[in-house]
């Protein structure tokens, strides 16, 4: 019996929702091929992807050991975040209730636990002494909503909260009216802070801003287009691939569109922006990876005609592109064909490719000259040398456990989310003293 079969059969129905989530990730390309507009981009830890390459003193060639773990199969694997200084925020699913915890990553000790009274639907965002998170209410699916946001148990709203990082106590909360949020609806909500504004993005093209001090609404923009990718942030703007073939640059000051650029007629699933060269690197549903320069194209929010940016080069792999990162060695691209590729950013030529045992489960963690890669429902995390694509190390789980999401690095430890909980691994001493 495979790990996947064991996982879906054991502890039912506790693992059912997580199983559904994993199957959604695996079959995303099938959904797109059917022409549906229900999109399922990963809800990633945005604080860990502000830059593609992080620097560390971790020795990736030395065997890793498990320092500690939090054993709980109800952890929401795609709703984990870190402030990179020792705090790990973990979201839990317990029936209809989600819990958010801050974990001391030196020992795995739980500091506090707070019941938010709903389902956590955003990755927590840590900024200074505050944690921001979005929840949606739980309700009886057989009831009919009245639209009364204050009293209706099936009201069409989300709740945006600010929590004190030290205690878990709510600083403030505000409701976001959002339309039908029934349990079958899919999408994503993503948080980002720019200056004193807390920005909320969703895949339906809506961007809203709130005051970080008190949650007061500042502005909201509806773009009436679907965002196919999570935003790529650079300076005072966010960059998206949209459903109509556009690459959109949005101001974080007021939500206005700074620039629209048209690329090929492709549904893009991954995006990276090279600010220095003004290049946009795109990965598509059909397996294309291309680089376009946007310096003199698409100025203004309403171009008179669809002037396409010039494609500098194009690379074709075997399936939908799930992630793109610009490293010091070239462009690292993950694909649903079970391969990870390193491509020259100068001409798009293949430098190396490596086949993995399964489909890559999440964005690889790129650290110095290495990439840490996990695959869906597999017990092995691969550590790959970016120079040549060779496997230099691996982390192996036991007891029928397997990885689910991308690792997070905190204080020289790799935090890895698994089917059985969160595990901390180190290639050095487990103690940070």
N, C-alpha and C positions, 0 to 999 in steps of 0.2 A: 504494500500500500504506500503511495507517495505521501510526502509531507503535506501537500495540498489536501489530499483526501482525508488524512488524519485530522488536519486542522478543522475542516468543515464538519467532520462527524463528531469530534470530541467537544465536550462542554457546550453542546447546543442547548438553548439558543444564544448563549453568551457570545460566541464567535460569529454569529450569523451576519451582523451588520459589518464587521470587519472583513468578512469573506466577500460580502457584496462590494465593499470598497475596492478590494484587491482585484476582483473580477472586472470592475469598471475600468481600473487602470489598464489591465491586460487587453481589454477589448475596445479601447478607445478608437483605434483605427477602423474597427468594424462599424462603429456608430457613425463616424465621419463618412465612410463610404456609402452609407445608406442615405446620406444627404440631410440628416437631421441637423437642427440648429441647437440641440442640447449639447453643450460643450462641457468637457471635464478636464480643464487644465489643473495641474497639481497645485494645491494650496501650500506653497513652500514657506519655509522660514526665511522671510525677506531679509532679516538682519544677517543671515549667513551667506547671502548671495549679492551683497553690495559690490564686492569685487570677486572676480573669478579665481584669483590666485591669492592664497593666504600664505604667510610665512610662519615657520614654526621650527623649534629645535628638536622635534620628535625624530627619533631614529626609526625609519620605516623598514629597515632591513633586519632589525632585531625582532625575535618572536614576541608577540603580544600576549599578555596574561589578563584574565578577567579580575578586576579589582573589586567590584561590587555590582549588584544588580537590584532592580526594583521589580519583583515578580508580580505582575498583574496583567492578565489578558484583556482587561477592559481599557487599557491605555489607548487613546486616539493617536495612532502613530504619526499621522500627518498634521498634528496640532501641537508640536513641541518647539520650544524656542529657548534661546540662551542670550545672556548679555555678554558672554565671552569673558566674564570675570569671576565665575564661580557659581552662578545661579542658573538653574535649569527649570523652566516652566513646563509642566506636563499636564495635559488635558485628559480627563477620564470620562468614560461613558459607563453609567450605572443605571441601566434601564432607561428612563427618560431624563435622568439627572446627570449633568456633567460637572466634574470637580476639577479645579485648577490648583496645582501644587507647585511650590518652589522647593527645589531639592538642592541641598548642599552637595556639590559635585566632588568634594574631597572625600566624602564618606558614604554618600547615598542616603543621608539622614533627611527625613521629611521635616521641614521647618514649620509649615502651616498648611492648612487645607481649608478651602472655601467653597461652599455650595452656592453655585450661581443660579440654580433653579431653572435651568433650561439646557439646550444642546449647544455646545460650543461649535461655531461654524467658521471661525477665523483662526489663523495662527496667532497666538499671543504676541504682542509687540512690546518689548521692554525698552524704556527710555528713562535714564536717570533713576529716580526712585519710584517710578510708576510702571504698571503693566496695563496695557490696553487690550481689550478682547471684545468680540461680538458673539452674542448668543441669540438663538431663536426660541420662542416659547414652545413648550410641549402642550399638546392638546389632543382631544378625542377626535379622531378622523371622521367619526360619524356625525359630529355636530356641524351646524351651519353657522358661519360667521355673520355678524351684524355690522361689522365695520367700526364699531365703537372701540377705539384704541385703548381706552381706559379700563373697560369692563369686559370686553369680549374675550373668552378663553381661546378663540380661534382668530384673534385679531391679526391683521396683516402688517406686522411690524417686527423689527429686530431690536435688540437692546445693545447699545454701545456702553461699555463700562471702563472706568479707570479704577484700578486697584492699587493700594499701597504695597509696594514691593516687600517691605519688611514684615507686614502683618497680614496681608491679604484682605484687609478691610476696604470696602468700596469707598472711593473718594467722591465719585459722582456717577450717574448713569443717565442716559437719554435714549428715547425711542426713535427709531428710524422707520418711517412709513415706507413699505416696500412692495405692496401688492400681494398676491396670493403666495404664501410660503408653505403650502401643504407639504407633507412629508415626502412626496414623490418628486418634488421639484429639485433640479440639479443646477449647480453653478458654483461660483466662489465669491467670497468677500475677502478683501485684502487690506491691511492697514499699513500706513507709512506716515512718518512725521516730517514735516518741513517747516522750519522755524517754529512758530507757536501754533501751527495748525496740525490737527490730526486728520489725515486724509483717508477716506474709505472708498475703495474701488470695487466694482463688481463686473462680472463678465458681460453684463447686459449694456455696458457703456456708460453707466452712471458713476460720477465722481462727486463726492460730497466732502466738505471741510467742516471741522468742529474745533472750538477753542480747547486747547489741551488742559487749561486750568479748571474749566467748569462744564465743558460739554456743550456749550451754546453753539447752535448752527451758525456757520459763517456764509457758506454759499453751496450751491449744488448745480451740477451740469448734467443733462441727459443728452448723450451723443447720438442716440437712436441707431447705433450699430453695435454689433457684438465684438467684444475683444476676444481674439483667439488665443492670445498669450497673456500671461501675467506681465505686469509692467516691468520694464528695465529702467532703473532710475539713474540719472546722471545730472549733477548740478541742480538746476531749478526746473527740471522737466522729467516727464515719464514718457516712455516710448512703447507703443503697442503695435502688434499686427492685428488688423481688423478683418471682419468677415467679408468685406467688399474688395479685398485685395490691396487696401491701403496700409501704409506704415504711417502712424499718427504720432506726432510730437505734441504733448499736452503740457501747458504751463502749470506748475504746482502752486503758483501764486493765486490764480483765479479759475483754473480749469479750462481756459481758452485754448483753442488749437493753434499752435505756433506754425506748424508745417504739416502738409500732407504729401506723401510720396507714394507713387504707384510702382509696384514691382511686377513680376510675372503674374498671370492669372492662376494663382496657386493659393491653397489654404495653408497658411503658415502656422506651425505649431511650436516654433522656438525662435528666439530673437536675441541678438547681441549687438551693442552699438560701440564702435571704436571711435571715441570722441576725438582723439588726436588726428586721425585721418579722415574723419567724417564718413566712415564706412558702416553700413548696416549689414550684418551677417544673418541670414535667414535659413531656417530649416523647414521643410514642407511635409505635408501629409503623404505625398507620393515618393518621398525619399530624396528630393533635391536639396542641396545645400548651395547657396549662392551668396555672392558678395556684391553689393551695389554701393556706389558713391552718391551721396545726397547733397553735395556742396551747393550745386547750382540748380537743383530740381525741386519743384513743388513748394516754392515760397508762397506763404499766405494760407489762410484757412479755406479759401474757396477757389482753387485753380480753375481756370476757364475750360480746360480740357484735360483729359487723362494723359498727361505726359509721363511716360514711364522712365524711371531711372535706368541708366546704363548698367547692364550686368557685366561686371569685370570678369568673373569666372563662375562656373557652375560645376558642381560635383554631384554625382548620382550614386546613392547607395540602395540597399535592397528593400527598405520599408520606411515607414513614417519616422521622422526625426523627433526625438523627445527632448533633447537638450543640446545647447551649444555653449561652450565656454572658450574664451580666448586666453591661452596660457603663454608662457614664455617660449614654448616650443612650437606653437601653432594653434590651430583651432581644434578643440576636442569636441567631438560630436557623438551622441548616443542615439541608437536607432532600435526600432522594434524588430529588427532582423537578428538581434542578439549580438551585434557587433558594436565595438567602440572604435572610433576612427580618429586619427590625428592627421589634419590636412594643413597644407601650407597656406597661410593667409595672404601670401604674395600672389600665388597663381592657382590655388585650388588643387594642386597635385597631392596625391595620397603619400603620406610619409610612412605610416604603418596602420594596420588594423588588427584587432584582436577579437576573437570569438569568445563569448562567455557561455556559461552553462545554461543560462536562461535569459529572460528579458530583463533589462536593467530596470530596477524598481524605482529609481529616483535619480536626481541630479548627482553626478559624481562629486565627491569632495576633493578639490584640487589644492594640494599643499606643496609648496616649493616645486620639486621636479617629480612629484608623484600624484597619482589619482587613486582614491579609495572608492571602489565600486561594489554595490550590492545588487543582487538579482532577485526577482520575485520568487518567494517560497523556496529559497535555497539557503543552506546553512553556512555558506562560505562567502566572506567579503574578500575581494581581490585587491591587492595593492600593486599598481602597475607603474613601471618606470616610464615617464613621458618621453625619454630620449629614444627608446626603441620598442616600447609596447610590451616588454617582457614582464612576466609575473615575478616580483621580487619577494613577496610575502603574502600571507593570507591569515585571516582570522576565522576560525571554525567553531561553530556552535555544536552543542551536544544535546542529548535528550529530546530528539525530534523537534528541536527549535529551529527557526529560520528568520532571516532578516526581512524587514518590510520597507523601511524608509532609508534615506541617505543619512550618513553619519554627521555628527556635530562635534567639532573639536573645542574642548574647554580645558584650560590648564594642563596641556600636554596629554589629555585623555581623549579617546574617541568614545563618544556616546552613540550607541547603536540601538535602534528600536527593533524589537523582535516580536514574534507572535506571543511570547511569554512575558514581555515587559521591556524595560530599558536596561542595557548592560554597558558598563564602563570598562574599557580596555586600555592598557598602557604597555608601552615597550620598555619603560623604565620602572622606577619605583612607584608603587601605588600611592604612597604618602607624598604630599607636596611640601612637607616641612623640611 
